[in-house]
Amino acid sequence: MMVLSRSTIDQLHRLSCRIQVLQQFQRLLTTEATLADVSHLLACVEANYGAESLLEDVIQHLVGEHLALQIECRGTTRRSA
């Protein structure tokens, strides 16, 4: 039986995580998406929220913004009906 070193196990874990993240980006963008596309997306988010912002905080802010716009759209639709 082969015993893997802690270093090898850590490296496998890091590679698995990177692969999963890149696959998620590919699913969310397009199969033709490039690293430049991902880099541009992240640069825009970083410019708006700062490099030290937690992903959870950015997501929550964007969700709040999205909900506010939905409410505004519904109000506009009801007023014009």
TORDRENGU-876607 format. One record per atom (N, C-alpha, C): atom name; x negated, y, z; residue number from 0; residue in one letter. Coordinates in steps of 0.001 Angstrom, whole numbers. Each point is the difference from the previous one (the first is absolute). Layout:
(rec 'CA', (X, Y, Z), NUM, 'A')
...
***
This chain:
(rec 'N', (-850, -1189, 0), 0, 'M')
(rec 'CA', (850, 1189, 0), 0, 'M')
(rec 'C', (-889, 1243, 0), 0, 'M')
(rec 'N', (328, 930, -878), 1, 'M')
(rec 'CA', (-775, 1233, -109), 1, 'M')
(rec 'C', (534, 1037, 985), 1, 'M')
(rec 'N', (-900, 629, 732), 2, 'V')
(rec 'CA', (382, 1028, 961), 2, 'V')
(rec 'C', (-375, 1350, -590), 2, 'V')
(rec 'N', (981, 881, -108), 3, 'L')
(rec 'CA', (-239, 1341, -542), 3, 'L')
(rec 'C', (-476, 930, 1106), 3, 'L')
(rec 'N', (-928, 855, -352), 4, 'S')
(rec 'CA', (-483, 980, 980), 4, 'S')
(rec 'C', (1052, 1081, 199), 4, 'S')
(rec 'N', (-115, 689, 1120), 5, 'R')
(rec 'CA', (933, 1110, 295), 5, 'R')
(rec 'C', (-86, 1067, -1079), 5, 'R')
(rec 'N', (-1200, 242, -500), 6, 'S')
(rec 'CA', (-232, 983, -1065), 6, 'S')
(rec 'C', (752, -384, -1276), 6, 'S')
(rec 'N', (-53, -1275, -359), 7, 'T')
(rec 'CA', (694, -475, -1195), 7, 'T')
(rec 'C', (1508, 108, 172), 7, 'T')
(rec 'N', (495, -337, 1163), 8, 'I')
(rec 'CA', (1436, 98, 286), 8, 'I')
(rec 'C', (451, 1454, -87), 8, 'I')
(rec 'N', (-779, 914, 571), 9, 'D')
(rec 'CA', (335, 1428, -65), 9, 'D')
(rec 'C', (-6, 498, -1437), 9, 'D')
(rec 'N', (-975, -442, -771), 10, 'Q')
(rec 'CA', (-95, 416, -1399), 10, 'Q')
(rec 'C', (1197, -514, -798), 10, 'Q')
(rec 'N', (394, -1236, 237), 11, 'L')
(rec 'CA', (1183, -553, -664), 11, 'L')
(rec 'C', (1252, 801, 354), 11, 'L')
(rec 'N', (136, 366, 1265), 12, 'H')
(rec 'CA', (1157, 781, 440), 12, 'H')
(rec 'C', (26, 1367, -685), 12, 'H')
(rec 'N', (-1152, 684, -27), 13, 'R')
(rec 'CA', (-71, 1319, -643), 13, 'R')
(rec 'C', (346, -84, -1484), 13, 'R')
(rec 'N', (-538, -1012, -676), 14, 'L')
(rec 'CA', (302, -170, -1423), 14, 'L')
(rec 'C', (1475, -287, -225), 14, 'L')
(rec 'N', (584, -837, 833), 15, 'S')
(rec 'CA', (1429, -301, -115), 15, 'S')
(rec 'C', (838, 1263, 165), 15, 'S')
(rec 'N', (-344, 816, 981), 16, 'C')
(rec 'CA', (729, 1253, 239), 16, 'C')
(rec 'C', (-118, 937, -1198), 16, 'C')
(rec 'N', (-1200, 131, -536), 17, 'R')
(rec 'CA', (-207, 881, -1163), 17, 'R')
(rec 'C', (808, -487, -1203), 17, 'R')
(rec 'N', (-33, -1297, -224), 18, 'I')
(rec 'CA', (765, -565, -1117), 18, 'I')
(rec 'C', (1485, 293, 182), 18, 'I')
(rec 'N', (524, -208, 1201), 19, 'Q')
(rec 'CA', (1419, 240, 266), 19, 'Q')
(rec 'C', (369, 1463, -199), 19, 'Q')
(rec 'N', (-844, 910, 473), 20, 'V')
(rec 'CA', (283, 1427, -156), 20, 'V')
(rec 'C', (12, 377, -1477), 20, 'V')
(rec 'N', (-990, -445, -744), 21, 'L')
(rec 'CA', (-62, 322, -1427), 21, 'L')
(rec 'C', (1178, -608, -762), 21, 'L')
(rec 'N', (414, -1197, 380), 22, 'Q')
(rec 'CA', (1169, -607, -638), 22, 'Q')
(rec 'C', (1271, 783, 301), 22, 'Q')
(rec 'N', (112, 523, 1220), 23, 'Q')
(rec 'CA', (1160, 835, 346), 23, 'Q')
(rec 'C', (22, 1266, -848), 23, 'Q')
(rec 'N', (-1162, 647, -137), 24, 'F')
(rec 'CA', (-82, 1191, -863), 24, 'F')
(rec 'C', (419, -359, -1422), 24, 'F')
(rec 'N', (-469, -1119, -498), 25, 'Q')
(rec 'CA', (327, -405, -1365), 25, 'Q')
(rec 'C', (1501, -203, -153), 25, 'Q')
(rec 'N', (643, -613, 996), 26, 'R')
(rec 'CA', (1446, -205, -56), 26, 'R')
(rec 'C', (753, 1334, 56), 26, 'R')
(rec 'N', (-497, 930, 810), 27, 'L')
(rec 'CA', (693, 1272, 176), 27, 'L')
(rec 'C', (-218, 955, -1167), 27, 'L')
(rec 'N', (-1158, -46, -608), 28, 'L')
(rec 'CA', (-292, 883, -1122), 28, 'L')
(rec 'C', (390, -720, -1289), 28, 'L')
(rec 'N', (-929, -520, -711), 29, 'T')
(rec 'CA', (270, -817, -1191), 29, 'T')
(rec 'C', (-1141, -987, -135), 29, 'T')
(rec 'N', (194, -985, -829), 30, 'T')
(rec 'CA', (-1086, -955, -211), 30, 'T')
(rec 'C', (-1159, 648, -745), 30, 'T')
(rec 'N', (251, 1145, -643), 31, 'E')
(rec 'CA', (-1059, 717, -717), 31, 'E')
(rec 'C', (-674, 1051, 880), 31, 'E')
(rec 'N', (384, 79, 1261), 32, 'A')
(rec 'CA', (-571, 1012, 901), 32, 'A')
(rec 'C', (-1500, -223, 157), 32, 'A')
(rec 'N', (-724, 1102, 88), 33, 'T')
(rec 'CA', (-1449, -64, 168), 33, 'T')
(rec 'C', (-372, 437, 1413), 33, 'T')
(rec 'N', (-1240, -214, 360), 34, 'L')
(rec 'CA', (-474, 498, 1290), 34, 'L')
(rec 'C', (80, 1522, 34), 34, 'L')
(rec 'N', (-158, 645, -1142), 35, 'A')
(rec 'CA', (136, 1460, -67), 35, 'A')
(rec 'C', (1422, 423, 365), 35, 'A')
(rec 'N', (1007, -761, -432), 36, 'D')
(rec 'CA', (1395, 297, 353), 36, 'D')
(rec 'C', (206, -93, 1508), 36, 'D')
(rec 'N', (-542, -1057, 588), 37, 'V')
(rec 'CA', (118, -195, 1447), 37, 'V')
(rec 'C', (-747, 1112, 730), 37, 'V')
(rec 'N', (-1187, 321, -475), 38, 'S')
(rec 'CA', (-812, 1050, 610), 38, 'S')
(rec 'C', (719, 1349, -47), 38, 'S')
(rec 'N', (625, 299, -1138), 39, 'H')
(rec 'CA', (741, 1263, -139), 39, 'H')
(rec 'C', (1175, 53, 970), 39, 'H')
(rec 'N', (731, -1096, 106), 40, 'L')
(rec 'CA', (1129, -69, 930), 40, 'L')
(rec 'C', (-463, 260, 1427), 40, 'L')
(rec 'N', (-1071, -684, 403), 41, 'L')
(rec 'CA', (-508, 168, 1364), 41, 'L')
(rec 'C', (-575, 1401, 222), 41, 'L')
(rec 'N', (-623, 571, -1016), 42, 'A')
(rec 'CA', (-539, 1364, 125), 42, 'A')
(rec 'C', (1130, 1006, 214), 42, 'A')
(rec 'N', (1111, -185, -689), 43, 'C')
(rec 'CA', (1158, 896, 172), 43, 'C')
(rec 'C', (578, -125, 1411), 43, 'C')
(rec 'N', (132, -1216, 478), 44, 'V')
(rec 'CA', (522, -219, 1355), 44, 'V')
(rec 'C', (-960, 602, 1020), 44, 'V')
(rec 'N', (-1298, -230, -195), 45, 'E')
(rec 'CA', (-1001, 544, 920), 45, 'E')
(rec 'C', (17, 1524, -1), 45, 'E')
(rec 'N', (144, 605, -1173), 46, 'A')
(rec 'CA', (36, 1460, -95), 46, 'A')
(rec 'C', (1208, 570, 744), 46, 'A')
(rec 'N', (1116, -711, -46), 47, 'N')
(rec 'CA', (1218, 481, 652), 47, 'N')
(rec 'C', (43, -263, 1499), 47, 'N')
(rec 'N', (-600, -1097, 443), 48, 'Y')
(rec 'CA', (161, -401, 1397), 48, 'Y')
(rec 'C', (-1296, -97, 788), 48, 'Y')
(rec 'N', (-1134, 66, -666), 49, 'G')
(rec 'CA', (-1282, -74, 689), 49, 'G')
(rec 'C', (-542, -1418, 53), 49, 'G')
(rec 'N', (-1314, -89, -36), 50, 'A')
(rec 'CA', (-672, -1301, -55), 50, 'A')
(rec 'C', (178, -813, 1273), 50, 'A')
(rec 'N', (253, 656, 1109), 51, 'E')
(rec 'CA', (97, -711, 1275), 51, 'E')
(rec 'C', (1432, -366, 371), 51, 'E')
(rec 'N', (953, 310, -872), 52, 'S')
(rec 'CA', (1401, -321, 288), 52, 'S')
(rec 'C', (211, -1505, -24), 52, 'S')
(rec 'N', (799, -470, 931), 53, 'L')
(rec 'CA', (351, -1412, 16), 53, 'L')
(rec 'C', (997, -285, -1119), 53, 'L')
(rec 'N', (-142, -1146, -626), 54, 'L')
(rec 'CA', (934, -367, -1065), 54, 'L')
(rec 'C', (1441, 32, 502), 54, 'L')
(rec 'N', (219, -509, 1202), 55, 'E')
(rec 'CA', (1351, -31, 557), 55, 'E')
(rec 'C', (590, 1408, 96), 55, 'E')
(rec 'N', (-811, 975, 416), 56, 'D')
(rec 'CA', (478, 1379, 107), 56, 'D')
(rec 'C', (358, 573, -1368), 56, 'D')
(rec 'N', (-838, -268, -989), 57, 'V')
(rec 'CA', (271, 488, -1357), 57, 'V')
(rec 'C', (1277, -635, -538), 57, 'V')
(rec 'N', (135, -1296, 187), 58, 'I')
(rec 'CA', (1197, -709, -472), 58, 'I')
(rec 'C', (1245, 565, 669), 58, 'I')
(rec 'N', (-47, 186, 1320), 59, 'Q')
(rec 'CA', (1157, 537, 718), 59, 'Q')
(rec 'C', (371, 1396, -496), 59, 'Q')
(rec 'N', (-1002, 821, -257), 60, 'H')
(rec 'CA', (251, 1352, -508), 60, 'H')
(rec 'C', (676, -68, -1371), 60, 'H')
(rec 'N', (-525, -857, -876), 61, 'L')
(rec 'CA', (571, -127, -1345), 61, 'L')
(rec 'C', (1417, -559, 44), 61, 'L')
(rec 'N', (242, -950, 886), 62, 'V')
(rec 'CA', (1355, -550, 147), 62, 'V')
(rec 'C', (957, 1099, 464), 62, 'V')
(rec 'N', (-435, 808, 959), 63, 'G')
(rec 'CA', (832, 1112, 477), 63, 'G')
(rec 'C', (300, 990, -1111), 63, 'G')
(rec 'N', (-1004, 314, -792), 64, 'E')
(rec 'CA', (180, 907, -1134), 64, 'E')
(rec 'C', (994, -587, -1003), 64, 'E')
(rec 'N', (-140, -1285, -265), 65, 'H')
(rec 'CA', (871, -687, -944), 65, 'H')
(rec 'C', (1450, 17, 481), 65, 'H')
(rec 'N', (196, -280, 1285), 66, 'L')
(rec 'CA', (1357, 27, 561), 66, 'L')
(rec 'C', (604, 1395, -65), 66, 'L')
(rec 'N', (-800, 1014, 304), 67, 'A')
(rec 'CA', (499, 1381, -47), 67, 'A')
(rec 'C', (446, 371, -1413), 67, 'A')
(rec 'N', (-766, -419, -994), 68, 'L')
(rec 'CA', (378, 287, -1390), 68, 'L')
(rec 'C', (1262, -759, -402), 68, 'L')
(rec 'N', (141, -1233, 475), 69, 'Q')
(rec 'CA', (1222, -767, -281), 69, 'Q')
(rec 'C', (1216, 700, 584), 69, 'Q')
(rec 'N', (-125, 473, 1229), 70, 'I')
(rec 'CA', (1109, 699, 661), 70, 'I')
(rec 'C', (331, 1277, -767), 70, 'I')
(rec 'N', (-1029, 723, -413), 71, 'E')
(rec 'CA', (215, 1226, -769), 71, 'E')
(rec 'C', (705, -293, -1324), 71, 'E')
(rec 'N', (-404, -1069, -672), 72, 'C')
(rec 'CA', (635, -369, -1271), 72, 'C')
(rec 'C', (1460, -383, 199), 72, 'C')
(rec 'N', (283, -713, 1060), 73, 'R')
(rec 'CA', (1385, -395, 278), 73, 'R')
(rec 'C', (869, 1212, 295), 73, 'R')
(rec 'N', (-555, 958, 739), 74, 'G')
(rec 'CA', (740, 1228, 288), 74, 'G')
(rec 'C', (295, 795, -1256), 74, 'G')
(rec 'N', (-967, 63, -897), 75, 'T')
(rec 'CA', (175, 718, -1271), 75, 'T')
(rec 'C', (1047, -693, -861), 75, 'T')
(rec 'N', (-24, -1316, -29), 76, 'T')
(rec 'CA', (954, -781, -788), 76, 'T')
(rec 'C', (1413, 204, 527), 76, 'T')
(rec 'N', (165, 7, 1315), 77, 'R')
(rec 'CA', (1332, 162, 598), 77, 'R')
(rec 'C', (552, 1410, -250), 77, 'R')
(rec 'N', (-862, 999, 54), 78, 'R')
(rec 'CA', (456, 1387, -198), 78, 'R')
(rec 'C', (443, 231, -1431), 78, 'R')
(rec 'N', (-662, -645, -974), 79, 'S')
(rec 'CA', (366, 232, -1392), 79, 'S')
(rec 'C', (1160, -890, -452), 79, 'S')
(rec 'N', (428, -942, 831), 80, 'A')
(rec 'CA', (1094, -903, -399), 80, 'A')
(rec 'C', (1340, 611, 262), 80, 'A')
***
